[in-house]
Amino acid sequence: MARFHTLPVTAVDRLTDDSVAVTLAVPEELREEYRYAPGQHIALRRTVDGVEIRRTYSICSPAPQDGEGPRALRVGVRLVEGGAFSTYALKEINVGDELEAMTPAGRFTLDPVPGLYAAIVGGSGITPVLSIATTLLAREPEARFCLIRSDRTSASTMFLEEVADLKDRFPERFQLVTVLSREEQQAGLPSGRLDRERLTGLLPALLPVADVAGWYLCGPYGLVQEAERALRGLGVPRGRIHEEIFHVDAAPAAAPSTAPAHSTVTARLDGRGGTWPVQDGESLLETVLRNRPDAPYACKGGVCGTCRAFLVSGEVRMDRNFALEREETEAGYVLACQSHPVTEQVELDFDR
């Protein structure tokens, strides 16, 4: 069960003009709770004028190899225009401050095993992939990794030094391809967007596409969508493609209600259950939160997957889903923040 704890800030490193890396210390008694797989994220929260703000940020540091949990968590934060938390992170957070951090979550992960892996990332999408690639190459000598990254300019590129370090440490097993959309490079690929057409021609020239055991796509929705289409067109099975969206447009207008006049949701959470009426227009997460404020969530936008729950019975309508893989939805999982009841009774299990 995801929980929040207050952790001290031990470092704030400026990466670019609009991004920072924030390091949080994990006390010994909480290390087991904060154990994470490379690629996972944490939610940070603060309260401003009585309003709670939560934002999800990926862990960029490699997963520790010892039997203990991590002694520190490092996350990358990029400024979002008008962003309540990212503005605070870039302009106000200092060493010695304390932040409320949720225990790690997410399924955009890779267990270090032999094989060839590749990632296509845009902007801050490098953050979880940096943890994935660093952990994989350090732990598994028979693994190789190809990173294809897209950024606006070299000055806006996050974690330049960390990626350069991977090239130095693993020159035979780490391949880096950089594309800048708004700046010409002296060497390498010409500038421009990485769309489906360009990736379809580029990928077979870089590596044996069919031999890649796992593709990791992360960044803005448009890039991830174009990359998936290119890979599917090249014959890559859907099961080898893993996606995490960082930026999506605002939620679309709500679909016409299909909810019955009176519906209830029964939810099991941290071993305890309850049944509550769903108010008109509410998502199932909102209903549960009115009665169980400890229900897990971070973005409420269908992106992070923190509110994933198993649909035990009943039917729901999800407004949108950028977090769950097809295998998960087919197995019965839903995003509570995007789910609305279609039947009079719905039962969710957040513990499964």
Secondary structure, DSSP 8 states (H G I E B T S, - for coil): ---EEEEEEEEEEEEETTEEEEEEE--GGGTTTT---TT-EEEEEEEETTEEEEEEEEB-S----SSS--SEEEEEEE--TT-HHHHHHHHT--TT-EEEEE--B-S------SEEEEEEEEGGGHHHHHHHHHHHHHH-TTEEEEEEEEES-GGG-TTHHHHHHHHHH-TTTEEEEEEESSS--SSSS-SS---HHHHHHHHHHHS-GGGEEEEEEEEEHHHHHHHHHHHHHTT--GGGEEEEEEE-------------SS-EEEEEETTEEEEEE--TT--HHHHHHHH-TT---S-SSSSS-TTEEEEEES-EEES--SSS-HHHHHTTEEEGGGEEESSSEEEEES--
